[in-house]
Amino acid sequence: MKLAVLTSEERVRAYTDPAMIPPETEFIQLGQDYTEEDVIRKAHDADFILVDAILPVTKKMIDSMPHLRMIHSEGVAYNKIDLKAASEAGVFVCNNKAVNAGAVAEHAVLLMLSVLRRLREGDRLVREGHQIDAKSRFILEGIPELESCHVGLVGFGMIAKETARRLSAFGCRISYYKPNRAPEDIEKEFGVEWLPFEELCRQCDIISLHTPVLPETTHMINEKAISLMKNNVVIINTARGDLIDQEALCSALKAGKIAGAGLDTLTPEPVTPENPLLNLPEDAADRIIFSPHVAGTTKNVFEKIYRTIWTNIRKAGSGERPDNIVNDIWKI
């Protein structure tokens, strides 16, 4: 049984319980810097693929692997995997659904607080010897509290729900948008109200993204959406960089159209030095905080992830249906 590892070998070793690995497993290590040709040449006879959630598995790769039974995303996302090609080949595609919901929710709140409290700017000014000047200016300009904010959640899956659960402790007003409104009892449980997307943009002080990348959500935060927002709005993204038109966000930050942004993810990844959001003038740069796509990558999460991955490998290897299938190989 051969497993093509298209992710960090160190992560696999760090978080795998050796007792869960089937004894006949052979690892084909390709790492995170692979090409289609690398995979086809080295892993053409693999039974399984384990892939970093932000890396691609293409039709060409899938079609070259006649023994392939399952492709498993290391994370929750699977938008870089060609689902149609996998389905046509009878290959399961699985993810780690909702495994990091609490961790990502916690990080989203961290970014909200960091931007509201101007943590990046304050840290820089203290290091430059301007602590008293910064304190005086921040007080005069007004430091908002999360309690006073109306937070809008775009999407209402498990991560958004866990974010709402945490925000409720701060006393925020919380709204959400998704195309199909949740049942009334769910809204009541999480203390949220539904708003149409444009109204959410108009009304909310913080807009936090928790939706997958789909044709209809790609660049949903664009020039038009930003034009509807308050000038003091904060945009938070712990989902995927493709949800935001980065040029439009740059323009809004430079013009002072928005108060700031907290971003755990950009596009493309790996992030290049030329990314416009990394090259803002100082006053705009001070109003944006980055983290290196680590919202859902806590130790607890990775221990859960690898328990699920090895359980699914064992199931698929013995002819059972694995858990968390995201494609339908029976309908195509």
Secondary structure as UniProt FT lines:
FT   STRAND          2..6
FT   HELIX           9..15
FT   HELIX           18..20
FT   TURN            23..24
FT   STRAND          26..29
FT   HELIX           36..43
FT   TURN            44..45
FT   STRAND          48..51
FT   TURN            53..54
FT   HELIX           59..63
FT   TURN            66..67
FT   STRAND          70..73
FT   TURN            79..80
FT   HELIX           83..88
FT   TURN            89..90
FT   STRAND          92..94
FT   TURN            97..100
FT   HELIX           101..116
FT   TURN            117..118
FT   HELIX           119..127
FT   TURN            128..129
FT   HELIX           131..141
FT   HELIX           146..148
FT   STRAND          150..154
FT   HELIX           158..168
FT   TURN            169..171
FT   STRAND          173..177
FT   HELIX           184..190
FT   STRAND          193..194
FT   HELIX           197..203
FT   STRAND          206..209
FT   TURN            215..219
FT   HELIX           223..228
FT   TURN            231..232
FT   STRAND          234..237
FT   HELIX           241..243
FT   HELIX           246..255
FT   STRAND          260..263
FT   TURN            273..274
FT   HELIX           276..278
FT   HELIX           282..285
FT   TURN            286..287
FT   STRAND          288..290
FT   TURN            295..296
FT   HELIX           299..317
FT   TURN            318..319
FT   TURN            329..331
//
